[in-house]
Amino acid sequence: MKKLSRVLSAVLAVLMVIACFAGCHEKDEVAYTIGDHTYTSAMYSCVLYISASSARNLIDTYVSDNGGDTENIKYSTYKFNDKREVAADGTISYNDHVESEAIRILTQYSVIMDKMKEEGIEIDAETTENAKIQASYYWYAGCDYSTYTSYTGYGADPSSYFTPYSEYFEPNGVALSTYEQYMVYEYMYNFYFEHLYGEDGAKEVPKDDLTKYLTEHYAIADVISFSKIDDDKKQLSDDELTKLKEQADGYAARINAGEAFDVIYKEYNASNEDSTSDSSSSADTDDKTTEAGDDTEKEYTPESYTNVFGAEGTDYESSLYEDVNKLTVGQAVVLDDTDSKSYVLVVKGDITKESYWLDNMKSGILLDLKQEEYDADLDEAAKALTVTEDKHATSPFGVKDIKFR
């Protein structure tokens, strides 16, 4: 799993809580000393939770890919190999894997702080503040700032759709201040990565390599979604589905005959606004052209209705990627998206025509290309650090004590 994804692991993971502290323990006592850096019991609890979440995600995927029973998984029975993968012939127990991954996270932070000190660089106050602000959105709303503003823009309360992270971490003795510090560490991790592999970095990745990866793993398309579900969350009748598909196919035919997509897009949204006051039920969730309670027409821009489709394992992984990627630029087709239970009209775009897409996706592409190397280098440097555990401080935290909600 990508290091960057650790920030989001609580949303994606099976929910769990760790046994609370015994009365004689303080959450700010030092649990680990790694090199010249110390980490509190609360921080250890935080990364242990995240490590367990990541491990369970890996097991979930393994079981699903191998046709197992995903409803009754006994996580403690699975083994990991030395590549940190779930494997039938693995020799590392689930418990040992989770514990070692938690220490690995903290050790990598120590290595990065040492290297940044040696090079005389640091994350600035604004970046630190942004990290803490992002943490607060996860803590109180259960999602990042971008998702929060997307939902509130439609008048929706994000906490009604996501579980605030406070409900995950507070039972573990982890306060917002600790989660904020964890997020600062993660921003630091990515800052140093960009310092090495970004523009003018010691290991800068050439633009041609970035563009090659972009075109081989991503595609873009203008999109209109036609939901197969009605306002009562019931599937449309066969006759209704037939009419919906005919409508989508008609739009595709008009575009393939030369009509502009934005004309179709406006026409479709206008027809839905006439038939229902809930425009979000018939428009793509990424549409930002109107806001709740605002009848003022917004300017249409490419990113208003353009979606990124990524290959398996990428940040924008999509089951529709292969279908979209094989189209020619400008070609319109209607795809059946079983994931979102909708017909999707897509018009393939040229992802290299403007620098916008590479500029905005560069960080993710760099991680795809170089994160494995980056982690390996950090792990190698970590071998020179002494790791000291205070067993009194860590004793309340055992993987065996993790409880499901």
Disulfide bonds with the S-S distance in Angstrom:
none
